Amino acid sequence: MMDPGSVSLGMNRAHYTNAGIRENGTFSVNLPDEPLVMKTDHRGLVSGRKVDKGAPFKTFSGKLKTAPMIEECPVNMECRPERTVDFPSHDICGRPGPLVNGQAPGRRLVGREEVEITRCR
């Protein structure tokens, strides 16, 4: 059986996203194409405590139901971290988090398993 791949992430404990990952036990990774970079980057500059970060996008839920994804992004991944490593100011989520579900619609795939990142422009 193939390893479904895994993703890990590190973030400051004070971030709103960190609390959501701990509460739900899930997170998503959305890779934007070039036209979406500015729009998605801006979401990283504001707090989810003050702003609905999903508001400017069409969002959807996948298999996990608690890791919203951005429909406009060419690559979406849902992950469930198997453990979290606590540091004084940051947490590292993962085993990393095994990839539960991934999507890359259109001609962005090479074969059935690999995303060709140069096709995601």
C-alpha positions as CSV (number, residue, x, y, z in Angstrom):
1,M,0.0,0.0,0.0
2,M,1.3,3.4,-0.9
3,D,2.1,6.0,1.8
4,P,-0.5,8.7,1.2
5,G,2.1,11.4,1.9
6,S,2.2,13.7,4.9
7,V,2.3,17.3,5.7
8,S,3.6,19.0,8.8
9,L,3.3,22.6,9.9
10,G,4.6,24.8,12.7
11,M,2.9,27.8,14.1
12,N,2.8,30.1,17.1
13,R,0.5,29.0,19.8
14,A,-1.2,32.3,19.8
15,H,-2.5,31.9,16.3
16,Y,-6.3,31.3,16.0
17,T,-5.6,28.5,13.5
18,N,-3.7,26.6,16.1
19,A,-6.7,26.4,18.4
20,G,-8.9,25.2,15.5
21,I,-6.4,22.4,14.6
22,R,-6.3,21.3,18.3
23,E,-10.1,21.5,18.6
24,N,-11.0,19.7,15.3
25,G,-7.9,17.5,14.8
26,T,-7.7,18.5,11.2
27,F,-6.2,21.1,8.9
28,S,-6.1,21.8,5.2
29,V,-3.5,23.1,2.8
30,N,-4.5,25.0,-0.2
31,L,-2.0,25.9,-2.9
32,P,-3.0,28.9,-4.9
33,D,-2.1,29.6,-8.5
34,E,-0.5,32.9,-9.6
35,P,-3.7,34.9,-10.0
36,L,-4.7,33.9,-6.4
37,V,-1.4,34.6,-4.7
38,M,-2.1,38.2,-3.6
39,K,-5.6,37.3,-2.4
40,T,-4.5,34.3,-0.3
41,D,-1.3,36.0,0.9
42,H,-3.5,38.8,2.4
43,R,-5.4,36.3,4.4
44,G,-2.1,35.4,6.2
45,L,-1.8,39.0,7.3
46,V,-5.0,39.1,9.3
47,S,-6.3,37.2,12.3
48,G,-9.1,34.7,12.0
49,R,-10.3,36.1,15.4
50,K,-11.2,39.4,13.7
51,V,-11.9,38.4,10.0
52,D,-13.6,35.5,8.3
53,K,-10.6,34.4,6.2
54,G,-12.8,32.3,4.0
55,A,-15.2,35.1,3.1
56,P,-13.4,36.2,-0.2
57,F,-13.3,32.6,-1.5
58,K,-15.7,29.8,-2.4
59,T,-15.0,27.2,0.3
60,F,-16.0,23.6,0.6
61,S,-15.6,20.7,3.0
62,G,-14.1,17.3,2.0
63,K,-14.1,14.0,3.8
64,L,-13.0,15.4,7.1
65,K,-15.8,18.1,7.2
66,T,-13.7,20.4,9.6
67,A,-10.9,21.4,7.3
68,P,-12.3,24.0,4.9
69,M,-10.7,24.2,1.5
70,I,-10.6,26.9,-1.2
71,E,-12.4,25.9,-4.4
72,E,-10.4,28.3,-6.6
73,C,-7.0,26.8,-5.5
74,P,-5.7,24.2,-8.0
75,V,-4.4,21.9,-5.2
76,N,-6.2,21.1,-1.9
77,M,-5.2,18.7,0.8
78,E,-7.0,17.6,3.9
79,C,-4.8,16.4,6.8
80,R,-5.2,14.8,10.2
81,P,-2.2,15.3,12.4
82,E,-1.3,12.2,14.4
83,R,0.5,14.2,17.1
84,T,1.5,17.6,18.1
85,V,4.9,18.5,19.5
86,D,4.8,21.4,22.0
87,F,7.5,23.9,22.2
88,P,7.6,27.0,24.4
89,S,6.1,29.4,21.8
90,H,5.3,27.1,18.8
91,D,3.6,23.8,18.1
92,I,4.6,21.4,15.3
93,C,1.5,19.5,14.1
94,G,1.9,16.1,12.6
95,R,3.5,12.8,12.3
96,P,3.3,14.9,10.3
97,G,-0.4,14.9,9.4
98,P,-1.1,12.2,6.9
99,L,-2.8,13.4,3.8
100,V,-6.4,12.1,4.0
101,N,-7.7,13.5,0.8
102,G,-6.2,15.6,-2.0
103,Q,-7.5,17.2,-5.1
104,A,-5.9,18.7,-8.1
105,P,-8.5,19.0,-10.8
106,G,-7.8,19.4,-14.5
107,R,-4.5,18.6,-16.2
108,R,-2.4,19.2,-13.1
109,L,-1.7,15.6,-12.4
110,V,1.1,13.4,-13.7
111,G,-0.3,9.9,-13.7
112,R,-2.8,9.3,-10.9
113,E,-0.7,10.3,-7.8
114,E,1.6,13.2,-8.5
115,V,0.9,16.9,-8.9
116,E,2.9,18.6,-11.6
117,I,3.5,21.9,-9.8
118,T,4.4,23.8,-13.0
119,R,0.9,23.1,-14.3
120,C,-0.6,25.0,-11.3
121,R,0.4,28.4,-12.5
